[in-house]
Amino acid sequence: MKAISLKRKQRIAEVRKQKVRARNKKMAAVTIAGTISALVLLNGKAAAYGKDYTVKKRDTLYSLSKKYQVSIDQLKETNALTSEKIVVGQRLVLPEQGKTMVPKSEEITNQYTVQKGDSLFLLAKKYGITLEKLKKINNIQSDRINIGQKIVSAFGNI
């Protein structure tokens, strides 16, 4: 087996550095494009939907959703994100608690019809509220819900 020369190792290290730099440039471009897309979608009125936030080290959509009491889906929708990946320095708009940019049909009526596979836990998570609050709003004592049952969603009356 041949030993790799020092010059060869240096060239390999340099190629790796170039690949990392190229990847970082692409991520910056994607972040900028996402921000521009969000501003276009928001019609340039991002501040009207919540407060600006700059992503810090160790931030995730999950940690931000818990910290600011909004759902991950609300964060993704407000910022026109297609995945849960965010990067340090990225600017996000934090929606007001319980509000999304584009209302869904069940949000307009304030009711949701329970579907197969739904649970109170999943619905509470979907609407960005606690399980206890969802149960209290709907006057539900147990954790059981039935298909076809109407429950008040987290939007509107809350």
C-alpha positions, 0 to 999 in steps of 0.5 A: 500500500502506498503512502499518500504524500503530504502534497496530496493530503494538502490538495485533498484538504483544499478540495474539501474546503472548496466544497464546503465553501460552495455548499455554504454559498448555496445555503446563503443563496437559498436563505436569501431566496426564501426571504425574498419569496416570503416578502413577495408572498407577504406583499412586503408587509412581513412586520404586520404578521409578527415580529422578525427573528434572526436564527441563532446557533442551536435554534430549530423550528421546534424550539422556536415553536415552543418558545413563541407558542406557535406551531411548526406549520405556522412558522413554515407557512408564514416564512414559505419554508418547504422543509424544517431546515433553518440556518444561523443568520436566517431571518424569520417572521414569527407569526402572532400566536394562533394566527396563520397567513392563509386561513384554512376552511376549518379555521374560518368556521372555527370547527374541525371534524374529527377524521380517522387517525386523529387524536386530541394530542395531534390536533392540539399540536396542529393548532399550536395549543396545549392538550389541556386547553383544547380539552377545556375549550371543547368540554372534553373530560377524557382523551377519546374522540370519535370520527365525525365529532365536531370540535372547536379549533384553536383559531377564532374563539381562543 
